[in-house]
Amino acid sequence: MANLEMQTLAKERANPPFDVEAMAISLHGSKERLEYKRRVMQELERIPAFFNDDIYDLTKDELRVRTFIKIGHIVNWLQKEDMATFRQRLELISILDPGFWTRFGVHLGLFSNCVASGSTPSQLAYWASQGMLSCHHFYGCFGMTELTHGSNVQGIKTTATFDRDADEFIIHTPELGATKWWIGGAAHSATHCAVFARLIIDGKDHGVKTFVVQLRDPYSFDNMPGVTIGDIGKKMGRDGIDNGYIQFTHVRVPRAHMLMRHTQVSRDGQVFEPPLQQLAYGALLTGRVMMSIDSSNIGKKAITIAGRYAAVRRQFKSDAKNEHETQLLDYPIHQRRLMPLLAQSIAFQYTGYQLSHMLEQMNEQLSSLEPGDPRLNEAIELLKSTHAASAGLKAFCTWGTLSAIEVCRQSLGGHGYSSYAGLAPLYADFAVHCTWEGDNTILALQLGRALMSAYEESRKGKKQGKALAYLNDIDAVLNYRCTSEKDLDTLAGVEAGWLTASAHFVKVAFDEFQRYLKAGDSREVAAEKCSQLRFVAGSVHTSGFIFRQFRAAVESMPDNNDGVKKALSTVALLYGLWQMEEKSGFLLRSGWLKPEQFDYVARRVTELCAELRAFAIPLIDSFSLSDFVINSPFGRHDGDVYRAYFDMIRRNNSPLKPHPYRDTLVKPLLNREIRETVSASDFMSIDDEIKEIQNELKEAAVSAQKKA
Amino acid sequence: MANLEMQTLAKERANPPFDVEAMAISLHGSKERLEYKRRVMQELERIPAFFNDDIYDLTKDELRVRTFIKIGHIVNWLQKEDMATFRQRLELISILDPGFWTRFGVHLGLFSNCVASGSTPSQLAYWASQGMLSCHHFYGCFGMTELTHGSNVQGIKTTATFDRDADEFIIHTPELGATKWWIGGAAHSATHCAVFARLIIDGKDHGVKTFVVQLRDPYSFDNMPGVTIGDIGKKMGRDGIDNGYIQFTHVRVPRAHMLMRHTQVSRDGQVFEPPLQQLAYGALLTGRVMMSIDSSNIGKKAITIAGRYAAVRRQFKSDAKNEHETQLLDYPIHQRRLMPLLAQSIAFQYTGYQLSHMLEQMNEQLSSLEPGDPRLNEAIELLKSTHAASAGLKAFCTWGTLSAIEVCRQSLGGHGYSSYAGLAPLYADFAVHCTWEGDNTILALQLGRALMSAYEESRKGKKQGKALAYLNDIDAVLNYRCTSEKDLDTLAGVEAGWLTASAHFVKVAFDEFQRYLKAGDSREVAAEKCSQLRFVAGSVHTSGFIFRQFRAAVESMPDNNDGVKKALSTVALLYGLWQMEEKSGFLLRSGWLKPEQFDYVARRVTELCAELRAFAIPLIDSFSLSDFVINSPFGRHDGDVYRAYFDMIRRNNSPLKPHPYRDTLVKPLLNREIRETVSASDFMSIDDEIKEIQNELKEAAVSAQKKA
C-alpha cells in the first residue's frame, strides 16, 4: 500500500494545468529527441557497468576502474551512431555520470576535435588511420594547461624546437612550471597527446602551436622515451578521470606531427601564419556551449531531487487541526528557495539551445569560407559575438547552477549532507566548470570588454547584432522607466528593465574606461582599473540575455498547446523578476526601477513562486529524468523516499559487516588501565636524600682535607 | 636559493604598517592565548597520529580509523588540562581537523554537556562514576535527530513509556521514521546515548525529555539487547565521524536514567514540570556560538591559502616592459574577490567573541538563580536576546564562510579543484554547519520573528537592550539619510546606514504581519506569509550587528598600538561598505542610500580593497596558522608553492606505483580485435531458402490432400 509520501506525490500530479507529455516534448525540442533519451536511459540502466547504486561509496581508485570499463561500452556506439545522435547520447551521459562524460570527452571533444579542426586533410587521414576515431591502438589527451599557466595559452612554456637537419620538432619541458598539468586521461589511458608548445625556429619564438606527440606504445603501454607521466591524484570531484602531469625531455616528433591547417612550417623551416589568427580558436567554443547546456541539465537534476523531496517532506503543523504536518513545498520561504531555481534551469536551457544554434551557424559559415571570401568579415563578426556571448554564459550559467545545487542540497536539511542524497557529489562534480576552460571571472571580464567595444562601435554608428541591439538605440533605452507596476507583470515590461540596466552599466563601464585613458593610463591598465564595472556589465547583460532568449522561445510557441505556453510564461516571468530582485542594486541604480517599486518586485516574486509551486511536480516530471539517472532516494518518482533511503544505506553499509577496529582500537581505549600518575609527593624524601648526599660529600671533603 | 615565489612573499612582508606580533596578540585576545596556540600547534605536529600529509587521500574507512586513534591522544589532555585551556585546544583542533573535532565534540560537547546540564547532582555523580568524564568504559553520543524529524525536537517520535510496576522506562522506536539518524559516534564508538524521547505515562504524552540509554557493553562492545545500530556511511565531508542510526525495540532503563534537573518523574509516576521550560534549552546555544567562532577561524584558514597564493601567482603582464608577469593580488578584480573575505573573517571573530561573552554572562546568571529569584525576568530577557542573536549569527556567519571558502577555492584557478590545495575538503567539511543544529533558513526566520516581537514591544514603550537599541528611537533612525559621501568614509556614518536599513526592514516585516492578521490570518499563517520579509530583516540586522561589534572592538583599542588600530579601522570600514554593496537593494530601499550614491560605495570598496591589499600578507601572517595547520602547499608561509605542490602530489601518488588496470582493462580495449559486423547482405540467399521451404511445405500439403 502506498504510504503518505507516495500518496502525496500522486496527488501533486492529479491536475496539471498542462499536458505533461506535451511539456516534455516542448522542453526536449521534439518528440524524437525525447524518445531517444528515454531509450538511452533504459539501455544504459541495463548494462552492468552502469550500475550506480554503489557509486557514492567508490574510492577514487575504484571509480577510475569503473569509468574505464564504461569506455569499453561507449566505443561501440561511437562506431555505430551518427555523430548528431551520439552527441545526444553523450548529453544524457553528462547528467548520469559527469566524470565518465569528461574522461571520454577529453579524447573525443578535446583531442579529436582539436586534431580534426587543426589538421590538413592528409594529417586527418593519417591520424584516423592510426585508430583515433575508434580508440583502436589509440587514445588521445589534451596537453594544453601547465603547472604555472592554465587557460592562459599565451603563457605556455613547453617548447617545440625545429631541428632542420632531422626535419623534426624537439618537444621539451624546460622547467617544473612548464609541466603539463591536469591532463585528463594522461595518468592511465592515453597513447597520444595534443601538446600546446611554443614553436621555436632558429631561436625565434613563433608562439603557441599544437603538436601530436605519442606518449605510450599502445601494445605494451610503456611510456615512450623521454616521456614522464604522473598521476595528480585526488580531486574535489570527477574522480573517475585519471588526470595526470607530463614532462617531455627532448622528445622528437616528425615535422608533420604539428597540426598545419592554420600555421604551416615548411621543410626549410619557413613559417606561414594564417591571415586571421582568430579562426584557429573557433573549436574551443564547443566546450563553453556544452557547459551552458550542462548547467541547465544538472540544474534540472538537482531540482528534481529537491523539488520532489520538498513535496513529500512534512514538518510542523501550520494549524493544529490539520491531519498531517505541512509539506515543505507549501511554506512560502521554501517556495522562495526552490521555485526560482526551477525557473533558472529552464531559462538556461533556452539559452543553451540558442548558443548552440549560434555556434552551428558560425561553424557552417567558417567551414564554407575560401581564402579572400567577401563574407569573411561577416563570419568574423559572428565569431566575435559568439565568443563574447559564450564567455558570459559559460561563467554565469555555471555559477548559477553551482549555487543552485548547494541551495537544493541545503533544502534537504541534514539529509543533504549524506552522499546518498546525490547532491553533495553533484556539487563536487559540477564545481570544476567554474574554473576550467577559462576561469569564470576572466570570462566575465572578457564579455565586459566585448560589451565596451561594441558600445564604442555603436557610438561610431556601427549597427550591432541582435544580442546587442539595445546599444543601437541607447539614448532611448537608457531612459526607459518602469512607469507603473503593470510593467512588472508582462514579459515585455520586464525585458525593458533588463535593457535599461544592461545599457546603463555598459555605458558606465565605458565612461570609466575613457576617464582612465584620458588620465594617461594605457588601455591595458585602464581596462584593469574598471574591471569591477566590466564585471557588473557582463553580469547584468547576461541575466538580460538569458531572460530574452526565454521570452522569445515562449512567445514563439502556438497559443493553443495544451497549457504549455501559459505555464512557461509564468516561469519566464518569475525568472526575470527574481533576477531583478537578486540584482536589485543595479536595477535601482540604472534608474529603471524606483526604490518604492522594489516592494512590488519582491511581492510578485513571492506570488509567482506560489503559482509555480502549484504545478512544480508535473513540470519536474516533464524533465523526464529516470530514477536511474537521478540516483537519489529523495528524488524518486514514486515518492517512497524514506524506505528507499534506509534501504540504500543498508545495501551499501551492510549490518553484517563486522566492526573494523573494535578489537584493535576501541576496546583498548575504553578499557585501558588508568594508573595513578606519579607526582612530586611520591618523592617527598628526595630533598632529605639530597641533603644527605650533600652532607656525606661535605664530610668526605672535610675528612680528605684532614688527611691531606 | 629562494625562487621568485619565495622572494615575492618575503617582499610582501618587508614593511608592514603595523607590528605583526602586536596584531597577532590583538587578534588572539592576549599574548597568553597566542602562545598557548603556538605550543599546541607544535605539540600536535609532532604526534604521529596527527601526521596529515596523506589526509586528503584517505578513504572514509581509513579516515575513521585515523580519527579514532586521535581520540586516544585527546583524552590525555582532557584529564590534565583545566576546561578553559582544553577548550582553546579544541578550538585549534577545529581548524586543524574538523572531523576529529566533531567526533570528539559529540561526546564532550553534546553528550556530556547535555547530561551535566540536565542531571540532578546525584545523577551527575553517577554518570561521572561510570567514566563519562574520562571516556573510561564509557563513550557518549547524542540521540536527538530522527529520520523524519531533525532539529524539530517537538516532532520526535521515539517513546519512553513509564512502567510503574518495574519503575522503568521502556524506550522504543515505533516506526521507520522514528529511527535515530545521523547520530555521530553511534556506528563505531558509543557505549551510551542521550536519547530524546516522548515521555508517556498512563497513555499521556508529556513531551520530549532526555534519557541515558546504554547501547553497548564497554567490555565486549556488543550491542545491548533491543538495540539495533547501523552505519549511515558516506557523507559530503567529515568522514572521520562514524554517524549511525539507532533503533530501540522495547529497551528498559531504570527511572533514574531520565535526566531530572528540569522535569521530574516520581516513583508513582507524577510529573513535575519546571516553572520555565526555556531554561532547559540554554545548553544548546553553545554549539551555535562555537559555529560563529569556527566561521571566523575557517575563513582565516581559507584566506591564508588564497591570499598567499594570490601574492605569488603571476599571470599576464600588465605592461610588456615589466620583468615578471603581474601578481594576481595586484589585479583590482582579484582584490575585489579576496579582500572582503579577509575582512569578513576578522569581522566574524569579534562577533564570535561578543556572542561567547553574552553566553557566559547568561550562563552565570542562570546558574546563580534560585526558585523565585527576582532576577529571573532579567535572565529570561538575556536568554531570549542571546537566543535570537545566536540564531542569526549561526546562520549568516556559516553561510558567509561557506561561500568565502568557495570563492577562495575558485580564486586558485584550476588548482583549487585538487584536493591537495585543501580548500575543496574544507568546503565539504564546513558545509554541514549550514544545516545541523538548526537549519540556517529556519534560524534566520527565528531571528526575524524575534525582531518583530522586539519591535512590537518597543512600540508599547518597552526599552530594548544594546543589540536592538535602534528600535528604541525608531522614528528618528528610520529617517537617517546619507547626506554626503563623507558619511561613507567613517565607521559612525556607515553604522547609521545599517541602523536605518535594519529598522526599515523590521518595521516593514511587522507591518506586513499586521496586515495579514487584520485580514483574518492566524498568527502562525501570518508569520509564514511574511517569511521572506522576516528573512530579509534578519539578514540586514545581522550584517549591521556584525559591523557594530567590529567597530566597537576597534574603537576600544588604544590609539597608539603599533599601527594595529589604524589597520583594523580600514578593515572594518571595508567590511561595512562591502556588505552595503552586497545588500545594496535593501540599503537603497530603506532610503538611507540614494541610487546615485551607490557609485561612491562601489568606488570606495574598490579603493579599500587596494588599501587592504597593501598589508594583506602581514595581516594573514598575524592569524598565526602554521603550515601544519594550513596543510596546503598554496598557503605555505615561505611561498615555495609549486615545488611543494609537485612534491606532495608525488608523495601521495608514487611514480613507482604500477598501473592498476593496464593488463586487465587498458590493453584489452586498445588492442581489441575489431571484427566485421555480420550484415543482412551476408545472408543474401535467406530469402531464396524461405521460398524453397514454403514450396516444399506447399507441395507436401498438396500431396497429402491428394492422398486424403
Chai-1 contact restraints between the chains, C-beta under 6 A:
chainA,res_idxA,chainB,res_idxB,connection_type,confidence,min_distance_angstrom,max_distance_angstrom,comment,restraint_id
A,Y56,B,K234,contact,1.0,0.0,6.0,A-B,restraint_1
A,D57,B,K234,contact,1.0,0.0,6.0,A-B,restraint_2
A,T59,B,T59,contact,1.0,0.0,6.0,A-B,restraint_3
A,V65,B,Y661,contact,1.0,0.0,6.0,A-B,restraint_4
A,F68,B,L665,contact,1.0,0.0,6.0,A-B,restraint_5
A,G72,B,L669,contact,1.0,0.0,6.0,A-B,restraint_6
A,H137,B,L670,contact,1.0,0.0,6.0,A-B,restraint_7
A,L147,B,Y642,contact,1.0,0.0,6.0,A-B,restraint_8
A,G150,B,G413,contact,1.0,0.0,6.0,A-B,restraint_9
A,G150,B,G414,contact,1.0,0.0,6.0,A-B,restraint_10
A,N152,B,Q315,contact,1.0,0.0,6.0,A-B,restraint_11
A,L176,B,Y642,contact,1.0,0.0,6.0,A-B,restraint_12
A,W182,B,G414,contact,1.0,0.0,6.0,A-B,restraint_13
A,P218,B,L670,contact,1.0,0.0,6.0,A-B,restraint_14
A,F221,B,R662,contact,1.0,0.0,6.0,A-B,restraint_15
A,F221,B,V666,contact,1.0,0.0,6.0,A-B,restraint_16
A,F221,B,K667,contact,1.0,0.0,6.0,A-B,restraint_17
A,G230,B,P655,contact,1.0,0.0,6.0,A-B,restraint_18
A,D231,B,N653,contact,1.0,0.0,6.0,A-B,restraint_19
A,I232,B,I649,contact,1.0,0.0,6.0,A-B,restraint_20
A,G233,B,I649,contact,1.0,0.0,6.0,A-B,restraint_21
A,G233,B,N652,contact,1.0,0.0,6.0,A-B,restraint_22
A,G233,B,N653,contact,1.0,0.0,6.0,A-B,restraint_23
A,K234,B,Y56,contact,1.0,0.0,6.0,A-B,restraint_24
A,K234,B,D57,contact,1.0,0.0,6.0,A-B,restraint_25
A,K234,B,S419,contact,1.0,0.0,6.0,A-B,restraint_26
A,K235,B,Y417,contact,1.0,0.0,6.0,A-B,restraint_27
A,K235,B,S419,contact,1.0,0.0,6.0,A-B,restraint_28
A,M236,B,Y417,contact,1.0,0.0,6.0,A-B,restraint_29
A,M236,B,A424,contact,1.0,0.0,6.0,A-B,restraint_30
A,Q315,B,N152,contact,1.0,0.0,6.0,A-B,restraint_31
A,S318,B,E524,contact,1.0,0.0,6.0,A-B,restraint_32
A,P332,B,E528,contact,1.0,0.0,6.0,A-B,restraint_33
A,P332,B,S531,contact,1.0,0.0,6.0,A-B,restraint_34
A,I333,B,S531,contact,1.0,0.0,6.0,A-B,restraint_35
A,R336,B,Q532,contact,1.0,0.0,6.0,A-B,restraint_36
A,Q410,B,C434,contact,1.0,0.0,6.0,A-B,restraint_37
A,Q410,B,T435,contact,1.0,0.0,6.0,A-B,restraint_38
A,G413,B,G150,contact,1.0,0.0,6.0,A-B,restraint_39
A,G413,B,T435,contact,1.0,0.0,6.0,A-B,restraint_40
A,G413,B,D439,contact,1.0,0.0,6.0,A-B,restraint_41
A,G414,B,G150,contact,1.0,0.0,6.0,A-B,restraint_42
A,G414,B,W182,contact,1.0,0.0,6.0,A-B,restraint_43
A,G414,B,T435,contact,1.0,0.0,6.0,A-B,restraint_44
A,Y417,B,K235,contact,1.0,0.0,6.0,A-B,restraint_45
A,Y417,B,M236,contact,1.0,0.0,6.0,A-B,restraint_46
A,Y417,B,V432,contact,1.0,0.0,6.0,A-B,restraint_47
A,S419,B,K234,contact,1.0,0.0,6.0,A-B,restraint_48
A,S419,B,K235,contact,1.0,0.0,6.0,A-B,restraint_49
A,A424,B,M236,contact,1.0,0.0,6.0,A-B,restraint_50
A,V432,B,Y417,contact,1.0,0.0,6.0,A-B,restraint_51
A,C434,B,Q410,contact,1.0,0.0,6.0,A-B,restraint_52
A,T435,B,Q410,contact,1.0,0.0,6.0,A-B,restraint_53
A,T435,B,G413,contact,1.0,0.0,6.0,A-B,restraint_54
A,T435,B,G414,contact,1.0,0.0,6.0,A-B,restraint_55
A,D439,B,G413,contact,1.0,0.0,6.0,A-B,restraint_56
A,E524,B,S318,contact,1.0,0.0,6.0,A-B,restraint_57
A,E528,B,P332,contact,1.0,0.0,6.0,A-B,restraint_58
A,S531,B,P332,contact,1.0,0.0,6.0,A-B,restraint_59
A,S531,B,I333,contact,1.0,0.0,6.0,A-B,restraint_60
A,Q532,B,R336,contact,1.0,0.0,6.0,A-B,restraint_61
A,Q532,B,T606,contact,1.0,0.0,6.0,A-B,restraint_62
A,S584,B,G585,contact,1.0,0.0,6.0,A-B,restraint_63
A,G585,B,S584,contact,1.0,0.0,6.0,A-B,restraint_64
A,G585,B,G585,contact,1.0,0.0,6.0,A-B,restraint_65
A,L588,B,L588,contact,1.0,0.0,6.0,A-B,restraint_66
A,L588,B,P595,contact,1.0,0.0,6.0,A-B,restraint_67
A,R589,B,P595,contact,1.0,0.0,6.0,A-B,restraint_68
A,R589,B,F598,contact,1.0,0.0,6.0,A-B,restraint_69
A,P595,B,L588,contact,1.0,0.0,6.0,A-B,restraint_70
A,P595,B,R589,contact,1.0,0.0,6.0,A-B,restraint_71
A,F598,B,R589,contact,1.0,0.0,6.0,A-B,restraint_72
A,T606,B,Q532,contact,1.0,0.0,6.0,A-B,restraint_73
A,Y642,B,L147,contact,1.0,0.0,6.0,A-B,restraint_74
A,Y642,B,L176,contact,1.0,0.0,6.0,A-B,restraint_75
A,I649,B,I232,contact,1.0,0.0,6.0,A-B,restraint_76
A,I649,B,G233,contact,1.0,0.0,6.0,A-B,restraint_77
A,N652,B,G233,contact,1.0,0.0,6.0,A-B,restraint_78
A,N653,B,D231,contact,1.0,0.0,6.0,A-B,restraint_79
A,N653,B,G233,contact,1.0,0.0,6.0,A-B,restraint_80
A,P655,B,G230,contact,1.0,0.0,6.0,A-B,restraint_81
A,Y661,B,V65,contact,1.0,0.0,6.0,A-B,restraint_82
A,R662,B,F221,contact,1.0,0.0,6.0,A-B,restraint_83
A,L665,B,F68,contact,1.0,0.0,6.0,A-B,restraint_84
A,V666,B,F221,contact,1.0,0.0,6.0,A-B,restraint_85
A,K667,B,F221,contact,1.0,0.0,6.0,A-B,restraint_86
A,L669,B,G72,contact,1.0,0.0,6.0,A-B,restraint_87
A,L670,B,H137,contact,1.0,0.0,6.0,A-B,restraint_88
A,L670,B,P218,contact,1.0,0.0,6.0,A-B,restraint_89
